[in-house]
Amino acid sequence: MAIRTVLAIVCVTLAATVSAQTPGGKPGSHSCQNPGEHPGKLASDQNRRKWTSDANAYLECLKKYVGDQTAQYNAIVQQAKPYADAANSATDEYNKAVRSLKEQADRNN
């Protein structure tokens, strides 16, 4: 349980550090502009073309945002990996020690 808490603190700290270094603000926000409702088939060709262009720009913006956020996430995971590995190693050592000490106690009782 304590290991999970430590890992959570490490991840939050690393996320805050990366977020502070990342232009574009906090995770979860983007500046992509939704094109709004389709103008309909009775709208002028110019209005429909503008909406199509705006919709494509919106989708590209979202795709870029997803890529940027994924890259940030991967960077955080890579930074946290040594801590997770150390915690897992210590957990394994703890579990082995508990088994060994229990076996020793059982043999001597």
HURA-V527669 format. One record per backbone hydrogen bond with DSSP energy under -0.5 kcal/mol. CO is the residue of the C=O (numbers start at 1). NH is the residue of the N-H. Records with the same first field share a line. If there is no record, write none. Layout:
CO: NH, NH
This chain:
1: 5
2: 6
3: 7
4: 8
5: 9
6: 10
7: 11
8: 12
9: 13
10: 14
11: 15
12: 16
13: 17
14: 18
15: 19
16: 20
17: 21
18: 22
19: 22
21: 23
22: 25
26: 29
32: 34
40: 43
44: 48
45: 49
46: 50
47: 51
48: 52
49: 53
50: 54
51: 55
52: 56
53: 57
54: 58
55: 59
56: 60
57: 61
58: 62
59: 63
60: 64
61: 65
62: 66
63: 67
64: 68
65: 69
66: 70
67: 71
68: 72
69: 73
70: 74
71: 75
72: 76
73: 77
74: 78
75: 79
76: 80
77: 81
78: 82
80: 83, 84
81: 85
82: 86
83: 87
84: 88
85: 89
86: 90
87: 91
88: 92
89: 93
90: 94
91: 95
92: 96
93: 97
94: 98
95: 99
96: 100
97: 101
98: 102
99: 103
100: 104
101: 105
102: 106
103: 107
104: 108
106: 109
